[in-house]
Amino acid sequence: MMRKFWWGQQGQESKIAWVSWRKLCFSKLKGGMGFRNLQAFNLAMLAKQGWRLFENPNSLVARIYRAKYYPHGDVFNAGLGSSPSFTWRSIRQGLEVVKRGTRWKVGNGRLIHIWEDKWLPTPTTYKVVSPPPQNFDNFPMVSTLIDYDSRRWKVDLVKSLFLPFEASLILNIPISYNLPEDKIIWGLLDISDVALDVLRNGTNYDLETFFGVAWAVWYNRNQVAFEAKCQMPDQIWGFARNYLQDYKGTLAILNINPAKKNNRWTPPPPGVFKINVDGATSVDSRNSSVGAIIRDSCGVVIAACGKYLQGQFSVSEVEALAVESGILLAQSMKLSQISVESNALFVVSSINGKFIDGSIGHLFQGILTLLNSFTSWKVNHVNRDCNRSAHELAQLARRNEVLQVWIGVLPMVVQEIVQSECIR
C-alpha cells in the first residue's frame, strides 16, 4: 500500500518503481526516505512476544505453548512441532532474531549445550570452536564441566576437552556459589563493563573522556529522535570535549572539594561482626585472588581467609567474588549479624541496588541470597586505607597460590596491619 501510494499507482495501473523499497527504508542521512521497514518491524514485535515467553514462563500463554511445543525444554530450543499454528510459526521466526543478539550467562550450566549454544565471552561467535571428542556425551551440557561440591570448574576436564585458549576463557568465567539458573543476556557489551575495562586499563582522564563521549552520543540520539537534528562524529567529539572543559572550569571557579572520608578502620556495634573484603587481579600470568577478615566490636580477629581463584577475572568480578568469600566465611562461623565493607563502589552499589542483570548479575544474585540467611546485614563502601588487612590477605593468597583459612590467628604480616589499624 505504501509503495503504491509513493509511486502514484491508480487502480490496476502499474507504475515503475525507480528505487528499491529497501533503499527507500534507509534513513535520510543515508540517502533514503526514512520509511519504516514493516517486515523488520513485524519481526521485532514477534521477537518481543518470544522474549516474553522466555522471561515469564509461568504466564498462561507460556504454559500453553510449553505444554504443546516444548514440554521438556525451553522456548529457544523448541521445534516447530506437528501441525503448528500460524502464531507459533511466526513467534519462532521472531525468536531467530533474538538468538542472533543474545547469549547465555552461565549459572548452573543445566540449560546450556556446550557446542551448540552461545555462552563464551568471545564477541565474534560466542560459541565453542574446539572439536567435540568422540567418547563424550552426544548432547553434553555445561553442567558436566562444573563440580557441584566445590562450586568450581573441573579444571582437568576443561583442559582436556578444549583448546588451550578456550580452556582459559572458560576458567575465567566466574561461577556463583549458589549456582543460579542459566540466563539469556544480550550479547552486546554493557556500558558498565566497558567503563570498568577503561578504569582497569586506562587513566582517570580516559574514564572522564569515555563518560563525556557516552553522554554526548546519548544526547545526539535524543536530538535525532525528538528534534530531527543530527551531529556528525567530529561534532559529537568536539561537543563532548568542550562540555568536559566547561565542567572542569566551573569546578575550579567554585573550588568544590569533596569531603574527606574517614581513613581509619572503625569497629562495628556490639553484637555485629565486620567483614572486610578485597580482591587482587591477575599479575604476571598468575590468577586472581581474594581476601577476607572478620572482626568483632573490640577489633578482635574472629577469622580470616585468603583464596587463590581458578581464573584471571576482571576487577568487578574479583571484587564480587571477594564479597562472596567473606560472607561464606561468616556463614561457616555461624554469625548472625554482619557488616561487609569493600572499597569497590560499583560492587557495593550493585548489591544494595539489587542489580542482578548484566554480565556478572548472577554473582550479585548469589550474594543477595547468602545475605538473606543472616538476621541483619549491611554492605558499605570504604576507602582503600580502611581495607588494608583484606588487601594484604588477597596479595598473600596470590603469592602463595593456595587457599588458607585462619581462625582466631593471622599471619605475621597481616597481624601487624591489624594492630596498626587498631592503634591509629
Protein Blocks (a to p, Z undefined) as FASTA:
>chain_A
ZZmmmnopahjbccddfbafklmmpcfknopnopacfklmmmmmmmmmmmmmmmmmmbmk
lmmmmmmmmmmbcfklpcebjaiafklmmmmmmmmmmmmmgccddfklpmpcfklmccbf
cfknopafbdcdfkbcfbdcfklmpcfklopacfklmmmmpcfklmmmmmmpccdfklpa
dddddfbdcfklmmmmmmmmmcfklmmmmmmmmmmmmmmmmmmmmnopacdfklmmmmmm
mmmmmmmmmmmmnopacddddfbdcdddehiacddddddddeehiacddddddddfkopa
fbdcddddfbdcdfklmmmmmmmmmmmmmmmnopabdcdddfbfklmmmmmnopagdjkl
mmmmmmmmmmmmpmbdcdddddfklmmmmmmmmmmmmmnopacddehiacfklmmmmmmm
mmZZ
